[in-house]
């Protein structure tokens, strides 16, 4: 077994720290959310990320397989929970997708054995998430169809709000 260079060890250590902190954040926040009647997704993802953290520390390719499963599961859960709403899916994916790219670029060179099927599966999972986000961009529920009146509402523009002096600004702008 070859030992990775010092720069690869540093990148691996940074990945372990980031993944571990993210796992704890999701686990603790998810436990609180679950206690108040929320989704168990965050607890499950926090536990899975703890396993990914351990596998990254061990430089094991299964980290990529488990992370790919987390990405695909998150895409499915996000679609189930919010539908193809881009603005609802982005917060569920931003850190996970960026960290997945980080794993490919920074951690994959230190895997034992090097570049294997697990890397390809992680790439596929990232592409699935990109497809889901791309679909959501063009099929989101935020489309508002309607028309605007050509006659302005003169009363709304000139009538002061009750209890507000005419010289005051009750709203920004």
Phi and psi restraints in degrees (value plus and minus 20) as a CYANA .aco file:
   2 UNK   PHI    -105.4   -65.4
   2 UNK   PSI     129.0   169.0
   3 UNK   PHI    -114.4   -74.4
   3 UNK   PSI     118.4   158.4
   4 UNK   PHI     -92.2   -52.2
   4 UNK   PSI     137.6   177.6
   5 UNK   PHI     -86.2   -46.2
   5 UNK   PSI     148.4   188.4
   6 UNK   PHI     -84.8   -44.8
   6 UNK   PSI     -55.0   -15.0
   7 UNK   PHI     -87.9   -47.9
   7 UNK   PSI     -57.3   -17.3
   8 UNK   PHI     -87.7   -47.7
   8 UNK   PSI     -56.1   -16.1
   9 UNK   PHI     -85.1   -45.1
   9 UNK   PSI     -59.0   -19.0
  10 UNK   PHI     -85.5   -45.5
  10 UNK   PSI     -65.6   -25.6
  11 UNK   PHI     -82.2   -42.2
  11 UNK   PSI     -59.6   -19.6
  12 UNK   PHI     -84.5   -44.5
  12 UNK   PSI     -63.5   -23.5
  13 UNK   PHI     -84.3   -44.3
  13 UNK   PSI     -62.1   -22.1
  14 UNK   PHI     -81.5   -41.5
  14 UNK   PSI     -59.0   -19.0
  15 UNK   PHI     -85.2   -45.2
  15 UNK   PSI     -61.5   -21.5
  16 UNK   PHI     -82.9   -42.9
  16 UNK   PSI     -65.4   -25.4
  17 UNK   PHI     -83.5   -43.5
  17 UNK   PSI     -68.7   -28.7
  18 UNK   PHI     -82.8   -42.8
  18 UNK   PSI     -66.6   -26.6
  19 UNK   PHI     -84.5   -44.5
  19 UNK   PSI     -60.9   -20.9
  20 UNK   PHI     -84.3   -44.3
  20 UNK   PSI     -64.0   -24.0
  21 UNK   PHI     -85.8   -45.8
  21 UNK   PSI     -59.8   -19.8
  22 UNK   PHI     -83.7   -43.7
  22 UNK   PSI     -61.2   -21.2
  23 UNK   PHI     -81.8   -41.8
  23 UNK   PSI     -65.7   -25.7
  24 UNK   PHI     -84.5   -44.5
  24 UNK   PSI     -60.9   -20.9
  25 UNK   PHI     -79.8   -39.8
  25 UNK   PSI     -67.7   -27.7
  26 UNK   PHI     -87.6   -47.6
  26 UNK   PSI     -58.1   -18.1
  27 UNK   PHI     -87.4   -47.4
  27 UNK   PSI     -67.6   -27.6
  28 UNK   PHI     -89.6   -49.6
  28 UNK   PSI     -69.0   -29.0
  29 UNK   PHI     -83.9   -43.9
  29 UNK   PSI     -57.4   -17.4
  30 UNK   PHI     -87.2   -47.2
  30 UNK   PSI     -56.4   -16.4
  31 UNK   PHI     -84.9   -44.9
  31 UNK   PSI     -61.7   -21.7
  32 UNK   PHI     -84.1   -44.1
  32 UNK   PSI     -65.0   -25.0
  33 UNK   PHI     -81.5   -41.5
  33 UNK   PSI     -62.3   -22.3
  34 UNK   PHI     -83.7   -43.7
  34 UNK   PSI     -57.2   -17.2
  35 UNK   PHI     -84.6   -44.6
  35 UNK   PSI     -48.6    -8.6
  36 UNK   PHI    -118.7   -78.7
  36 UNK   PSI      -5.2    34.8
  37 UNK   PHI      75.8   115.8
  37 UNK   PSI      -2.7    37.3
  38 UNK   PHI    -109.5   -69.5
  38 UNK   PSI    -187.6  -147.6
  39 UNK   PHI     -94.4   -54.4
  39 UNK   PSI     121.1   161.1
  40 UNK   PHI     -99.6   -59.6
  40 UNK   PSI     -21.3    18.7
  41 UNK   PHI     -74.7   -34.7
  41 UNK   PSI     -66.2   -26.2
  42 UNK   PHI     -86.5   -46.5
  42 UNK   PSI     -57.3   -17.3
  43 UNK   PHI     -84.6   -44.6
  43 UNK   PSI     -67.2   -27.2
  44 UNK   PHI     -81.9   -41.9
  44 UNK   PSI     -61.8   -21.8
  45 UNK   PHI     -89.0   -49.0
  45 UNK   PSI     -57.3   -17.3
  46 UNK   PHI     -82.1   -42.1
  46 UNK   PSI     -62.3   -22.3
  47 UNK   PHI     -85.1   -45.1
  47 UNK   PSI     -64.1   -24.1
  48 UNK   PHI     -83.3   -43.3
  48 UNK   PSI     -58.7   -18.7
  49 UNK   PHI     -89.1   -49.1
  49 UNK   PSI     -49.6    -9.6
  50 UNK   PHI     -83.3   -43.3
  50 UNK   PSI     -60.2   -20.2
  51 UNK   PHI     -85.7   -45.7
  51 UNK   PSI     -60.9   -20.9
  52 UNK   PHI     -81.4   -41.4
  52 UNK   PSI     -60.8   -20.8
  53 UNK   PHI     -78.6   -38.6
  53 UNK   PSI     -67.5   -27.5
  54 UNK   PHI     -82.8   -42.8
  54 UNK   PSI     -61.3   -21.3
  55 UNK   PHI     -88.1   -48.1
  55 UNK   PSI     -55.7   -15.7
  56 UNK   PHI     -85.0   -45.0
  56 UNK   PSI     -63.2   -23.2
  57 UNK   PHI     -77.1   -37.1
  57 UNK   PSI     -59.0   -19.0
  58 UNK   PHI    -101.2   -61.2
  58 UNK   PSI     -24.9    15.1
  59 UNK   PHI      38.6    78.6
  59 UNK   PSI      21.0    61.0
  60 UNK   PHI    -119.1   -79.1
  60 UNK   PSI     113.7   153.7
  61 UNK   PHI     -81.7   -41.7
  61 UNK   PSI     -39.6     0.4
  62 UNK   PHI     -81.7   -41.7
  62 UNK   PSI     -39.9     0.1
  63 UNK   PHI     -78.5   -38.5
  63 UNK   PSI     -60.1   -20.1
  64 UNK   PHI     -90.4   -50.4
  64 UNK   PSI     -57.7   -17.7
  65 UNK   PHI     -84.4   -44.4
  65 UNK   PSI     -66.6   -26.6
  66 UNK   PHI     -86.6   -46.6
  66 UNK   PSI     -59.7   -19.7
  67 UNK   PHI     -85.5   -45.5
  67 UNK   PSI     -58.2   -18.2
  68 UNK   PHI     -81.8   -41.8
  68 UNK   PSI     -61.4   -21.4
  69 UNK   PHI     -82.7   -42.7
  69 UNK   PSI     -58.7   -18.7
  70 UNK   PHI     -82.7   -42.7
  70 UNK   PSI     -64.5   -24.5
  71 UNK   PHI     -82.1   -42.1
  71 UNK   PSI     -67.8   -27.8
  72 UNK   PHI     -85.9   -45.9
  72 UNK   PSI     -61.0   -21.0
  73 UNK   PHI     -82.8   -42.8
  73 UNK   PSI     -59.6   -19.6
  74 UNK   PHI     -86.3   -46.3
  74 UNK   PSI     -60.8   -20.8
  75 UNK   PHI     -81.6   -41.6
  75 UNK   PSI     -65.1   -25.1
  76 UNK   PHI     -85.3   -45.3
  76 UNK   PSI     -64.9   -24.9
  77 UNK   PHI     -83.6   -43.6
  77 UNK   PSI     -63.3   -23.3
  78 UNK   PHI     -81.9   -41.9
  78 UNK   PSI     -62.8   -22.8
  79 UNK   PHI     -85.9   -45.9
  79 UNK   PSI     -59.7   -19.7
  80 UNK   PHI     -85.5   -45.5
  80 UNK   PSI     -62.0   -22.0
  81 UNK   PHI     -98.5   -58.5
  81 UNK   PSI     -58.6   -18.6
  82 UNK   PHI    -142.5  -102.5
  82 UNK   PSI     -23.4    16.6
  83 UNK   PHI      52.8    92.8
  83 UNK   PSI    -187.5  -147.5
  84 UNK   PHI    -101.4   -61.4
  84 UNK   PSI      34.0    74.0
  85 UNK   PHI    -119.1   -79.1
  85 UNK   PSI      85.4   125.4
  86 UNK   PHI     -74.3   -34.3
  86 UNK   PSI     -66.3   -26.3
  87 UNK   PHI     -90.8   -50.8
  87 UNK   PSI     -38.4     1.6
  88 UNK   PHI    -109.0   -69.0
  88 UNK   PSI     -46.6    -6.6
  89 UNK   PHI    -101.6   -61.6
  89 UNK   PSI     -52.6   -12.6
  90 UNK   PHI     -78.8   -38.8
  90 UNK   PSI     -67.0   -27.0
  91 UNK   PHI     -83.7   -43.7
  91 UNK   PSI     -43.4    -3.4
  92 UNK   PHI    -101.9   -61.9
  92 UNK   PSI     -32.7     7.3
  93 UNK   PHI    -142.8  -102.8
  93 UNK   PSI     -41.1    -1.1
  94 UNK   PHI     -76.0   -36.0
  94 UNK   PSI     -76.2   -36.2
  95 UNK   PHI     -87.2   -47.2
  95 UNK   PSI     -59.9   -19.9
  96 UNK   PHI     -84.4   -44.4
  96 UNK   PSI     -63.2   -23.2
  97 UNK   PHI     -88.1   -48.1
  97 UNK   PSI     -64.4   -24.4
  98 UNK   PHI     -82.5   -42.5
  98 UNK   PSI     -62.0   -22.0
  99 UNK   PHI     -87.7   -47.7
  99 UNK   PSI     -53.5   -13.5
 100 UNK   PHI     -81.9   -41.9
 100 UNK   PSI     -61.4   -21.4
 101 UNK   PHI     -85.6   -45.6
 101 UNK   PSI     -61.0   -21.0
 102 UNK   PHI     -78.4   -38.4
 102 UNK   PSI     -64.5   -24.5
 103 UNK   PHI     -78.9   -38.9
 103 UNK   PSI     -62.9   -22.9
 104 UNK   PHI     -82.9   -42.9
 104 UNK   PSI     -62.5   -22.5
 105 UNK   PHI    -103.1   -63.1
 105 UNK   PSI     -59.0   -19.0
 106 UNK   PHI    -121.1   -81.1
 106 UNK   PSI     -52.2   -12.2
 107 UNK   PHI    -119.6   -79.6
 107 UNK   PSI     -52.9   -12.9
 108 UNK   PHI     -76.6   -36.6
 108 UNK   PSI     -53.9   -13.9
 109 UNK   PHI     -85.1   -45.1
 109 UNK   PSI     -39.7     0.3
 110 UNK   PHI    -117.5   -77.5
 110 UNK   PSI     -15.6    24.4
 111 UNK   PHI     -87.6   -47.6
 111 UNK   PSI     130.5   170.5
 112 UNK   PHI    -143.8  -103.8
 112 UNK   PSI      95.6   135.6
 113 UNK   PHI     -90.5   -50.5
 113 UNK   PSI     138.7   178.7
 114 UNK   PHI     -86.7   -46.7
 114 UNK   PSI     145.8   185.8
 115 UNK   PHI     -16.1    23.9
 115 UNK   PSI      88.2   128.2
 116 UNK   PHI    -155.3  -115.3
 116 UNK   PSI    -187.3  -147.3
 117 UNK   PHI     -78.8   -38.8
 117 UNK   PSI     -53.2   -13.2
 118 UNK   PHI     -79.0   -39.0
 118 UNK   PSI     -57.0   -17.0
 119 UNK   PHI     -84.5   -44.5
 119 UNK   PSI     -64.3   -24.3
 120 UNK   PHI     -82.3   -42.3
 120 UNK   PSI     -57.8   -17.8
 121 UNK   PHI     -88.2   -48.2
 121 UNK   PSI     -57.8   -17.8
 122 UNK   PHI     -85.5   -45.5
 122 UNK   PSI     -60.8   -20.8
 123 UNK   PHI     -79.8   -39.8
 123 UNK   PSI     -64.2   -24.2
 124 UNK   PHI     -81.5   -41.5
 124 UNK   PSI     -62.7   -22.7
 125 UNK   PHI     -83.5   -43.5
 125 UNK   PSI     -60.3   -20.3
 126 UNK   PHI     -84.5   -44.5
 126 UNK   PSI     -59.9   -19.9
 127 UNK   PHI     -85.6   -45.6
 127 UNK   PSI     -57.1   -17.1
 128 UNK   PHI     -81.0   -41.0
 128 UNK   PSI     -64.0   -24.0
 129 UNK   PHI     -86.5   -46.5
 129 UNK   PSI     -59.0   -19.0
 130 UNK   PHI     -82.1   -42.1
 130 UNK   PSI     -60.9   -20.9
 131 UNK   PHI     -82.8   -42.8
 131 UNK   PSI     -64.7   -24.7
 132 UNK   PHI     -80.8   -40.8
 132 UNK   PSI     -65.4   -25.4
 133 UNK   PHI     -85.9   -45.9
 133 UNK   PSI     -60.5   -20.5
 134 UNK   PHI     -82.4   -42.4
 134 UNK   PSI     -61.8   -21.8
 135 UNK   PHI     -81.8   -41.8
 135 UNK   PSI     -62.8   -22.8
 136 UNK   PHI     -86.0   -46.0
 136 UNK   PSI     -51.8   -11.8
 137 UNK   PHI     -78.9   -38.9
 137 UNK   PSI     -61.6   -21.6
 138 UNK   PHI    -116.3   -76.3
 138 UNK   PSI     -25.9    14.1
 139 UNK   PHI    -149.8  -109.8
 139 UNK   PSI       3.7    43.7
 140 UNK   PHI     -91.6   -51.6
 140 UNK   PSI     135.5   175.5
 141 UNK   PHI    -100.7   -60.7
 141 UNK   PSI     -17.8    22.2
 142 UNK   PHI    -101.6   -61.6
 142 UNK   PSI     -18.2    21.8
 143 UNK   PHI     -87.0   -47.0
 143 UNK   PSI     106.0   146.0
 144 UNK   PHI    -135.2   -95.2
 144 UNK   PSI      97.4   137.4
 145 UNK   PHI    -125.2   -85.2
 145 UNK   PSI     111.0   151.0
 146 UNK   PHI     156.7   196.7
 146 UNK   PSI    -194.5  -154.5
 147 UNK   PHI    -151.9  -111.9
 147 UNK   PSI     134.9   174.9
 148 UNK   PHI    -122.2   -82.2
 148 UNK   PSI     123.7   163.7
 149 UNK   PHI     -91.7   -51.7
 149 UNK   PSI     120.8   160.8
 150 UNK   PHI    -102.5   -62.5
 150 UNK   PSI     -38.5     1.5
 151 UNK   PHI    -115.1   -75.1
 151 UNK   PSI     104.4   144.4
 152 UNK   PHI     -91.8   -51.8
 152 UNK   PSI     131.9   171.9
 153 UNK   PHI    -104.4   -64.4
 153 UNK   PSI      76.7   116.7
 154 UNK   PHI     -83.6   -43.6
 154 UNK   PSI     -54.8   -14.8
 155 UNK   PHI     -83.9   -43.9
 155 UNK   PSI     -61.2   -21.2
 156 UNK   PHI     -86.3   -46.3
 156 UNK   PSI     -52.0   -12.0
 157 UNK   PHI    -100.7   -60.7
 157 UNK   PSI     -44.9    -4.9
 158 UNK   PHI    -131.5   -91.5
 158 UNK   PSI     -41.9    -1.9
 159 UNK   PHI    -100.3   -60.3
 159 UNK   PSI     101.9   141.9
 160 UNK   PHI     -92.2   -52.2
 160 UNK   PSI     131.5   171.5
 161 UNK   PHI     -87.0   -47.0
 161 UNK   PSI     130.5   170.5
 162 UNK   PHI     -85.7   -45.7
 162 UNK   PSI     113.8   153.8
 163 UNK   PHI      61.5   101.5
 163 UNK   PSI     -11.2    28.8
 164 UNK   PHI    -138.3   -98.3
 164 UNK   PSI     109.7   149.7
 165 UNK   PHI     -84.5   -44.5
 165 UNK   PSI     127.8   167.8
 166 UNK   PHI     -81.8   -41.8
 166 UNK   PSI     -47.2    -7.2
 167 UNK   PHI    -104.3   -64.3
 167 UNK   PSI     -34.6     5.4
 168 UNK   PHI    -101.4   -61.4
 168 UNK   PSI     136.6   176.6
 169 UNK   PHI    -126.5   -86.5
 169 UNK   PSI      83.3   123.3
 170 UNK   PHI     -97.0   -57.0
 170 UNK   PSI     -30.6     9.4
 171 UNK   PHI    -164.9  -124.9
 171 UNK   PSI     137.9   177.9
 172 UNK   PHI     -80.0   -40.0
 172 UNK   PSI     116.5   156.5
